[in-house]
Structures are given as C-alpha cells and as structure tokens.
C-alpha cells in the first residue's frame, strides 16, 4: 500500500521583487510504501522541511496533489495517524517529561488512562525513564530530542515524520534511536526521515530521494543506489598465486586484491561473464561475486555536482 504519494507538488513563495518568486518545492513527485523507512536528503534550503509541512497541511501547496493512506491528503481525520518531530521543537521548560507527554497525548485525543500507560513505556523506549519527573529546563539538547521523539510516537501513529531526529545526540544515543526506529518499522510503521547525517540514513533507510533547490534529482532503493555495477569483487576458493594468473587475467582490467580475491574494474556485465568463463577454464572455484558499493555520501555529492553542472 502507498502510505504517501505526491504528484507534481509545488510551493512558491512570493517575493516583493518582480520576477523573483521562490520555488521552495518544484513539481515534486514521489511515493513512500507502507512499513518502510524513507530518507529525504538535501542541503540547507533544499526544500525538505517545506515538503513535510506541505504534507502535514501546515502550509498549502501552490499546485499539485498528495494522498495519505490512499486518501486525499488534506483530510483532517488522517492527522490522528501521523506523528511529527520538527527540526526546531519548543518544549515548555516548566513541564516534567511525564507532563509533556501527557499534554501532547491529550492533544492527540488519546484516552487519559491509555496515555498514562503509554508514558512509561515510551520514556523507556527513548531512554528517559529515570528523568520522568524532571523539569524539561534541566534537560540537555540530546535529552530534549529524545523526549520530542517520544512525543511523536506516544499516540501510536502509522506514519512518522522525523526532521533531523538525531540532532545533538551522541553516537551511543544515535545507535539507540536507530534501533528504536527499526523496531517501529518491524511493527509495520512507516518512517519519513530528514537527516544531514548520511551514514545514519544509509544504515536505516530502505529508499531515499535527493532534493536540490526544491527539485527531486534522484530516488531509489539504497541498495541499488550504492551498488557500483562497473566494478566487481570476485572471491575464490583458490590461492591465486598458485595458478596461472596471467592465463585468465590477460585482456581484463583486473587487480589482485588479496591471495584469493580479484577486483574487475570498469567493466560491462558481458566482460564479467567472459572473465568468469576464463577462470572456470583454470578450474578456479568462484565463491562470491558482488559489485563494489559506494557510500551514500559519495552518491549524494556526485548527484548534486551533476545537477548543478546540468544547470550551467
């Protein structure tokens, strides 16, 4: 099922200067499937937060449409199925952690008795059980971030928007939050994630989209985007120093990675198969063939560079 589908979604902000209106989101089309973790990548001012605000109906689109749970996206009753962690949250400093969650749970229309049972459970999930009765004004930035994450899920939403969820959190805390989000995914929740920490996105997201100046410039599965199908690692069951290496490597752009592994560089699929045929003639046991993967950061930087180059 499609949990979110946007079609030609556009947001234009008028400018007092003639002919200089700002397109924060420009004819953007994307789809997010149920039970997945989706990452939206882009620099400051790329339009990521604007897109989330459009989908949450905090602001209205200039043109285009979107659906939530295969229903018109502007339906008010669908908001009860959505959780949201904004990038710049504001927490009343005089509330305790429990009071804060009770307040926001009440705004979501949850039964008061149910809220009380969920507060303890949710604080435990984000690692704040011991701070339940402490005032928010005593919390560090990372603790406030955890508390706002708890606020986003206290009402058991089906779709959760997280805008920079690990901002201000140390590496151990980021690992704990990743585990928490993966547990939500295992429960069938759908997570829409904005983050500048691309290594985090790569670890947790099923698919991503890259946005630049409001335009969607690349999207796909993380596994597909990071696979470099021009270079392959071939693992064998042989000590390649003891075979006629040049007998099958001649004519190929091959390097010996270690005693039993080869790297075939800048190849076509046909060339890979031809090399495999040559290796089999030498009675070499092939254990594994896999493309060399790029990092999501490399993909991101390359994509933005190509996009800017195309405009010039």
Secondary structure, 3 states (H helix, E strand, C coil): CEEEEEEEEEEEECCCCCCCCEEEEEEEEEEEECCCEEEEECCCCCCHHHHHHHHCCCCCCCEEEEEECCEECCCHHHHHHEEEECCCCCCCCCCEHHHHHHHHHHHCCCCHHHHHHHHHHHHHHCCCHHHCCCEHHHCCHHHHHHHHHHHHHCCCCCEEEEECCCCCCCHHHHHHHHHHHHHHHHCCCEEEEECCCHHHHHHHCCEEEEEECCEEEEEEEHHHHHEEEEEEEEEECCCHHHCCHHHHHCCCCEEEEECCEEEECCCCHHHHHHHHHHHHHCCCCEEEEEEEECCHHHHHHHHHHHHHHHHC
